[in-house]
Structure formats: C-alpha cells, structure tokens
Amino acid sequence: MLIDCHSCLAGPRACGDCVVTVLLGPPQPVGSRLPELDAEDRAAVDVLARNGLVPPLRLVPAVDGTDRDGARRAG
C-alpha cells in the first residue's frame, strides 16, 4: 500500500490524528518518496491503533484518479 498524503481526501484536517504523521512526521513535499506499508506493516499498525497506542491510518484515497484539489494525478 502506497500512502499518498497529497491525494488523501481526509487531509489536511485529519493529518494531525493519522498514524503516518505520528510515525513519519507531517506530509512531505510533492515528488518525495511515498511511504509504503506491506500487509505485515498494516497489521502491526492496526494492532497498535486498536490498543490506543497510535491513531489509525486516516487515508481516504480518491477513487477516480484526482487529488483532493480536483487535479488529475499522474499514473
């Protein structure tokens, strides 16, 4: 799972309560390397979040290929 904070529809209002911000800091500039979580990483984050140790992943990806500003994403 690639986590593209720039296309997340929940941001920026949900960034402060997202596990990505807690673990990696605030979203990086466009063009930066995107964080990637494999199934094992996601399972670990889910366990931590369910037990109140970190906030959950708040990622809400756009389904039509646009970012939260309505611009078309490359890809």
N, C-alpha and C positions, 0 to 999 in steps of 0.2 A: 504494500500500500504506500503510494507516494502521497505525502501530505503537502498540498499546495496552498499555503495560507493566503496567497493573493487571489485565489479563485474561490475561497471558502465564503459561502453566503452568510455565515454567522458572524464573521469579523467585520469591523474591529471590535464591536461591542462585547463579544464573547471571548476575546483573546486573553483577558486577564484571568479567566476561570477555565482555561484549557490546559491540558497536560503538556501540550507542545511548548507553551510559554513557560510553564513551570520547569520542564526538563531542559529545554534548549534556549530559553530566552525569547524575547519578542521576535515577531516575524522579520526575516532578513529581506534586503532589497530584491526587487525583481531581477531574475537572472542568477541568483545564488543557488547553490546546490540544495535540492529539496530533501527534507527528512524522509526516510523510508523505514517503515515498520513491517517486518515479516510476521507470519502467523504467531510465532513464539513471542515476539515483542508485543504484539497486540494482546495476547493472552496475559502476559505479565502486567501490562498497563491496566487491563480490565480488572485483574485481581487487586492491584493497588487502589484503583478507583472505587471498587465495590467496598473496600475496607476503609475508605475515607482518608487514605494516605496521600493521594494526589487527586486533582479534579479529573473528570473524564475527558476524553477526546471530544471536542465540540465541533469538529469538522463537519460542515454541511456542503458537500461538493455540488457544483452546478451540473445538471444532467444534460443540458443542451450545448455544452461547449463554450459558454460565455462566463466571464468572471463577474464578480459582484457589482462592477461598474457598468455591466452590459457590453463590454468589449469582447470580441471573439478571441478565444485562446488559440494559440498555435498548437498543432499536434495532429 
